[in-house]
Amino acid sequence: MDTTDASATPDTGASAPPRAEAPASPDRQEAAAAPARPVSRRIAAAAREEAEAVVRGAWGDGERRPREEDVIDLLLVVSELVGNAVRHGGGLAAFEARAVDGGVRLDVSDHSPVVPAAASGRVPFPARDQGSGYGWPLIARLARDVTVRRRPGRGKTISVLVPVRAADPR
């Protein structure tokens, strides 16, 4: 997955000169009025789409369908890992999802060599009054075989297996 954002531009502090444009159609006006999604949401959304395409491609051939709750678990884990890479890891360096025996293997690379303390063992859920801190407990509950590999001078890769089972026949 390409993690570059072609729409991102550096903030130089200078404003661009105004441009004359033709009046926008009602469809364009509505789209222009909608707030732009932050880069992290677009990256996470693209990673979720890729992971879902992998699981549907591997398990979606007629009788062998994936359990929908397993697909939802996969998408939650993708969101958490990619979101953590963007927010805490200096940005997403690479993302890979591939079908393997028993599920989907995710490899999420970022630019930080710091290994999350929560990645090394059992993680309790945060106190109820905290607004964050749920990511690693969710990953620990939904994924298996969590490993963290440092990439010398280039950050780290977190690899997990998210189990995906075949749905019951209809």
VEXTISE-739453 format. One line per 4 residues: number of its first residue (from 0); their letters; for each residue x, y, z of C-alpha. Coordinates in steps of 0.5 Angstrom, whole numbers. Example, Ala and Ser with C-alpha at 12.3 -4.5 7.8 and 13.67 -1.06 7.14 Angstrom:
BEGIN
0> as> 25 -9 16 | 27 -2 14
% end
This chain:
BEGIN
0> mdtt> 0 0 0 | 3 7 -2 | 3 11 4 | 4 18 1
4> dasa> -1 23 1 | -1 27 -5 | -6 32 -3 | -1 34 3
8> tpdt> 2 40 2 | 8 43 7 | 5 49 11 | 10 55 9
12> gasa> 6 60 12 | 5 64 5 | -2 64 2 | -4 62 -5
16> ppra> -6 68 -9 | -14 67 -10 | -16 63 -17 | -22 65 -21
20> eapa> -26 58 -22 | -33 57 -25 | -39 56 -20 | -39 49 -17
24> spdr> -45 45 -19 | -49 43 -13 | -45 36 -12 | -39 40 -12
28> qeaa> -41 45 -7 | -44 39 -3 | -37 35 -3 | -33 42 -2
32> aapa> -37 43 4 | -36 36 7 | -30 37 12 | -23 33 9
36> rpvs> -22 27 13 | -15 27 17 | -9 24 13 | -9 18 19
40> rria> -16 17 17 | -15 16 10 | -9 12 11 | -13 7 16
44> aaar> -19 7 11 | -14 5 6 | -11 -1 10 | -18 -3 12
48> eeae> -20 -4 5 | -14 -8 3 | -14 -12 9 | -22 -14 7
52> avvr> -20 -15 0 | -15 -20 2 | -20 -24 7 | -26 -23 2
56> gawg> -21 -26 -4 | -19 -32 0 | -25 -34 4 | -30 -31 -1
60> dger> -31 -36 -6 | -38 -39 -6 | -39 -44 0 | -33 -42 4
64> rpre> -34 -35 6 | -31 -31 12 | -35 -30 19 | -37 -23 19
68> edvi> -35 -22 26 | -28 -25 24 | -28 -19 19 | -30 -14 24
72> dlll> -25 -16 29 | -19 -16 23 | -22 -9 21 | -21 -7 28
76> vvse> -14 -9 29 | -12 -6 23 | -15 1 25 | -11 0 32
80> lvgn> -4 -2 29 | -4 3 23 | -7 9 28 | -2 7 33
84> avrh> 4 8 27 | 1 14 25 | 0 17 32 | 6 14 36
88> gggl> 11 11 31 | 13 17 26 | 8 15 21 | 6 9 17
92> aafe> 12 6 13 | 9 0 10 | 3 -4 11 | 2 -12 9
96> arav> -4 -16 9 | -4 -23 7 | -8 -30 8 | -5 -35 12
100> dggv> -7 -42 15 | -12 -40 20 | -13 -32 19 | -10 -26 16
104> rldv> -3 -24 18 | -2 -16 18 | 5 -13 18 | 5 -6 20
108> sdhs> 12 -2 20 | 13 5 22 | 19 10 23 | 20 9 31
112> pvvp> 25 4 34 | 21 5 41 | 17 -2 42 | 10 -1 46
116> aaas> 11 -3 53 | 4 -6 52 | 6 -11 46 | 10 -15 51
120> grvp> 5 -18 55 | -2 -18 58 | -5 -11 57 | -11 -9 62
124> fpar> -16 -5 59 | -16 3 62 | -20 6 67 | -27 7 65
128> dqgs> -26 15 65 | -20 15 61 | -21 17 54 | -16 13 50
132> gygw> -11 7 51 | -16 1 49 | -12 0 43 | -7 -5 45
136> plia> -12 -9 50 | -16 -10 44 | -10 -12 39 | -9 -17 45
140> rlar> -16 -20 45 | -17 -20 38 | -10 -22 35 | -5 -28 36
144> dvtv> 2 -29 35 | 4 -21 36 | 11 -20 35 | 15 -14 34
148> rrrp> 22 -13 30 | 26 -7 30 | 28 -5 23 | 36 -2 24
152> grgk> 36 5 23 | 29 5 20 | 23 4 26 | 20 -3 27
156> tisv> 15 -8 24 | 9 -10 28 | 6 -17 26 | 0 -20 28
160> lvpv> -5 -26 26 | -12 -25 26 | -16 -31 26 | -21 -32 21
164> raad> -26 -38 21 | -30 -40 15 | -38 -38 16 | -43 -44 17
168> pr> -46 -46 11 | -52 -43 9
% end
